[in-house]
Amino acid sequence: MEFHKIHFLQNYSSFQLIEEGYSEDEKWCVDQKYLLRLSSNTDLQQLKNQAELTNKVHKLDHHIPCVYEVGVLEDRSYVILDYIKGENGEMKLPTLSKKVQYQVGIQVGETLRKMHSITAPPNTPCWEEVWTKRIIKLTPQFLPIVEANPDYNCILPFIDSQIHLLKGRPSCIQHYDFHTGNILIDDEKFSGLIDMQKIRYADPINEFYKLEYFNVQVSKFYSKGVIDGYHYQEEIPHSFWELHRFYAAVHLLSAEVWGHQVAIKQKEKFQTFTRFTLDQFNNFELLMPKWYTDQ
């Protein structure tokens, strides 16, 4: 793509390719000021909706980038947003002291709390209905996986026993892909929450469903900080742990089905993460995971 064809970028000269991250999008740093994302997704209305939600959160917290422009050019879409300086959390967190890891988590939790303060409009699809359908769809696909992995036997009965927790759950703006690879750390402080492509309205507690899979594996101290910061460093309500445990269980369904049907190369890694999650909750007999209580 010839960048000068994008009017917003006509007066900028430095374009540095960013090769980090898991996304298939192409990313460029523009004059250390803006981030240009190029994607094969040309659904302009979807991009505009994502930009609108992102900018709502940006107004509350500078750790969320501002989106300046979205468009389509040469069969690819582009998004121009703030470039936030920092190192990938997945790589940086293990190099920091336990205390700093925890403090970074506190800061991230505070940002998530601000994000979740923006509630969904009245016409938003009912969360209970959406997720009940999701579970019903995933269940038959998960059954053969359970047959091959008998230690997964506890998952579906537990979800069935707890599905009532979905009733009346609210929706708010959620990042929806929250893991350490999507946070940035600069000078031992949280500097940004990035990769907003999945941002949407969802149950706020659902935000934490990947903790055992992708966050605790990197740093349990950071993960504890996220939970504590989100709750003003006060006592965590029983209801939070009930919902978190439930969403962690539902995530095992989707992750295992995805690993067996789509991300075949990731299947063994996902199975390791699934068993880790089961162990942390003692096959869901524990309300609070071991990683939080054992520190």
N, C-alpha and C positions, 0 to 999 in steps of 0.2 A: 504494500500500500504506500502511495506517495502522501506523506503526512501533510504536506502543504495544501492538499486538497481539502483538508478539514480547516475551515475558516478560523476556528478558535485557536489553532496551533500555528497560524501563519507567521507570527512574530517570534517563534521559539526555534532554537537551533540545535540543541543537544538532545539526542534521543538514544538512550542506553537500554538495551534489551535486558530484562530481568528473567533469569532462568530458574529461579526458585519456585517452590510450591507444587501442589498436586493438580491444580486446574489445567485444563487443556487450552485455556485462553492464552493468547500472546500478550505479554505485558511490557510496557516501555516506560522508563522514567524520563520525564521531559523537563530539562533544565532544573532538576532537583526540586521541582515545584509541583508538577502534576503527574498523575499516573494515567497512562493510556492503555485501556484493555481492548483487545480485539477478539471477537468471538464469531463462531459460525452461526450462533443463534441470531436470527434476523427478525425476531418478534419484537418490533419496536414498541408496541404497547406494553408488553411485559417489562421491557427495560425501563420504560417511563414510570411504570408502577413501582418497580424496585427503587428507582432513583427518588421517587416521592417519599417512600418510607424511610430510605436512608437519610434523606435531608431532614426529615422530622426528628430523627434521633440526633443528628449532627447538631441541631439547635440546642439540644440538652447537654451534649457531651462532646468535647473536641477530640476525643479518642476515636470517634466515628468520622470517616472522611466525608467531605461535601462533594456531591456530584454536580458538575457544572454543565455537562452536555451529554446527550446520547444521540446516536444517529446510525445510519446505515450507508456504507460506501463500499463499492466494489465487491458486492456480495458478502460483506462481513459487517457486523455491527461494531460500533465503538462506544466506549464510555470514557469520559474524562472526569477524573476526580482528584482530590488532594493526594499528593505523594507524602506518605508518612515515613519518617526516618526510623529505622530500628532493625533488629535482627529477629529472625523467625524464632518463636517461642519454643518450638519443638527442639531446636538445636541449642538455644541459649540457656534455657532453664537448668539443665543438668550441670552447667558450668558455674552456677551461682550458689551461694551459701543457702542452707535450708531456711534461714531467716529471711533472706531476700526473696527466695522462691515464694514463701508464704505472703510476704508483703505485696509482691506482684499480683498474686491471686486475690488479695484483698481489693486492690485497685480494679482488677478486672470485674470482680463481683459487684462493685459499686456502679461500674458502667452498665453491666447487664440489668441492674435494678432500675436505672434510669430508662433504659431501652424499654423495659417491660411496663413502665408507667404509662405508656401510650396505648390506650385500649382500642379494640377493634370497633368499627362502625356497626350499627344494628343489623345491617344486611349481610354480615359475614356468615358463611356457612357454619352450622352448629358443630362445635368441636367433638361432642360426644358421637354424633352421627358419622362424621368423617372418620374418626378413629375406630369406631366399631366396625365399619365397612372394611377398613384397612386390615384389621385383625382377622375378620372373616375371610378375606381374600388370601391372606398369607398362610392361614392355618393348613389347608390341604397341601400346599407346597412345602410346608415344614414337616409334615408327617413322615415322609420317607427319610428325611434327615435324622429324625428321632430314632427311627428303626435302625439306622446305621450307627447311631450314637446313643446308647441306652442311658448314659449319664445326663441326657437332655430331658429325660422323662418328666421332670418336675416343672418344666417351663410352661407348657400349655395349661395344665391344671391350675397353676398359680395365677396365670393371666385370667382364666375363667373366674376364679374366686375373687379377683380384685377389679374386674372390669366395671363394677358399679362406681368406682372412683371417678370415672369420666363424667358422671352425671352433673350437669350444671357448671362444668369448668369454664372459666372465662378465656378469652383470647386477647392477645396484645401483640405488639410488634416483637418479633423474635429473630435473632440472627439465623438460626436453624441449621447451622453447620459449625457449632462451637467446639473447637478443639485447639490444642496448643499450636498447631501449624498456622492458625488464623489470628494469632496475636503477635504483636511486635514489642520488642523490649529494647530500650535505648538508655544507656547510662544506668543500668540496673533498675529501671522503672518501666512500667507499662506505658507504651507510647501510642498503640493503636490496635483497634479491632478491624480486620480487613476481610476481603473476599465476601462481599455482601450479596452475591448472586442468588442466594436462596432465601433472602429476607422475606418474611411474610407474617400474617397474623396466626398465632398459635397459643396453646396453653403455656403460660410462662414457665411452669415447672418442667415442661417437656424439653426446655432448652438444655437441661443438664443430662440428657439421656446418654450422651457419649462419654461421660466422665470415666467410667470404669474401662471403657474400650480404648480411648485415645488420649485421655488426660492424666489419669492416675498412673498409667504406664510410663509417662514421662516424669511426673513429679507429684507425689501424694501431698507434699507440703503446699505446693501451688494449688492443687485441687481443694484442699481443706480451706485455704485462704479464699478461694472463689466462693465457696459456700458461706463462710463466715462473713465476708465482705458484703455479700448479697443480703444477709440478714442483720446488717448493722453491728456485726460482731456480738450479737446477743444469742440467747438460747434458740436452737433450731426447733421449729414446731414439729410435733408428731406428724401432722398432715403433710408436711413437706417430704419427710422420709417415706411415708406411705406411697405418695405419688412418684417420687424418684425411683423407688424400688420397682414400682409397676412399669414405668416407662423404660427402665433399664431392661426389664424382662421382655417387653414388646420389641425393643431394639434387637434383642437376640434373634427374634424371628426374622426381622427384615435383613439383618446383617448376614445370617446364615443362608437365607434364600438367595440373597445377592451374591454371596461368595460361591454358592454351588451353581448358580445359573448364569451369572454375568462375569463377575470378577474371579474367574477360576484360579488365576495365579495367586490370589489373595486368600484362597479357601483355608489353607492350613494356618495362616496367621490369624484369620478370623476365628477359627476353632480354638486357638490358644487364648484369644481374648474372651471368647464365650466361656471357656472353662475358668478363666480368671474371675470373671464376673460372678459365676455360680459359686466359686469358692468364697469370694468377698461377702456374699450374702448367705453363705452356708445353705445353698439351694433354696434361697428365699425364706429361710426360717428366721434369719436375722432382719430386724427392721433397718438398722444402720449398718453400712458396710464396714468391714474390718479396717480398711485403710483410713477411715475417719476416726474410729475409736481407738486404734492401737498406737497412735502417736503419743 
